[in-house]
Amino acid sequence: MKTKKLHQDKVNIITLGCSKNMVDSEVLSGQLLANEIDTVHESTKKDHNIVIINTCGFIEKAKEESINTILDQVELKRRGKLDKVYVTGCLSERYKNNLETEIPEVDAYFGTMELPMILKQFEADYKAELIGERLLSTPSHYAYMKISEGCNRTCSFCAIPLMRGKHSSRPIESLVDEAKRLVQRGVKEVMLIAQELTYYGLDIYKQRELPKLLHALADVQGLEWIRLHYAYPSKFPIDIIDAIKERPNICNYLDMPLQHASNNMLKAMKRQITREEMEDLIGDIRHRIPDICIRTTLIAGFPGETRDDVEELKTFLQKMRFDRVGTFTYSHEEGTTAHDLVDNISAEEKEERAQEIMEVQQEISLEKNQEKVGKVFKVMVDKKEAGRYLGRTEFDSVEVDNEVIIQSKKKLAIGDFVQVKITKAYDYDLEGEVV
Ligand code: SF4
């Protein structure tokens, strides 16, 4: 049953998955709006007649969420609440043929690199001059910047290269231009993201050029915080750390997924690095910037992981005392080389191991937070919730790290920086008063 077109088409974009997917949705929104197609992002209002779902296909849980979202939207279409449902993103890239067969109610499926094809559905043109122009879905004082797409690494558990292709860097000039536009719109902090940050430039400049990019971005007036996410440890270009040290507006922060610490697991995961090399690297990084905040990500329950491997990972955490840790449970992904291994650890056991690892980290996180009591930090005011201001120090990225509960007698402006003296420490948060 076709809804009576009472109004101009209005598109609602629904984004699932990671910050890289979110940037893609922001770029798509910018292109649709520039073609005068009314577009919103994650709208809860029911005033749109077309939906584009930007899916995630990384691990089992994410795939389930994507499929359920598609089914919800095609159900709305069946009930005449929507005219069109389009699907793009990683799940669509990876399983297009299956999806076309299993959920034929979707009007069209697109891959991760098919933005112009999506625009064609709206008789809209891709406007290259808009590079960097996007409808931000983050609060206006911070934004993600995707510096490259794809990945050339071969981690055995990872399906991302299957969905995002080979590594391709965006030129420094284009990124600096984008940063300037973002600052003009009120952005003070950018999170640099990629599948693998340290590879930046190897394709277009034939050498690693992340430090050069960092200095160019740090020169952008008004950019107060530049933050690095998704750095790969193997063959890590240590001059990245020197750039962080030299430039006050590059946060003393580094997100470097390590995934495991037992050499058996690192080898089976094809991480191209050993525990000893990781310890040396982190030691070198901390030698150069003693107060740098290091975030890492780990996988629990990889095929063949023994109790000894888990114990080794826990002792590694106790020894290295990372500031921030996230743990995923292993997902057996077809098309990856790990899929040839026997997924011999039950889902419950995987969860238990992840829990064990995070219990070790919880203690470390509290101890490190307690060391901050009495100290004063520059804090970005992010939001006001339940009458309380919440913010972050330079050691905390958005959504994944600690928050600072800010006690303030006077009204604070969202997006402003304030000096906060820490008065209380919690496992994963701090509390303090404006000074
Ligand atoms: S570096 Fe990251 S994106 Fe690339 S294969 Fe490894 S886990 Fe996947």
Residues whose N, C-alpha, C, O or C-beta is under 5 A from the ligand:
A	BS01	SF4	C151 R153 T154 C155 C158 I160 Q195 E196
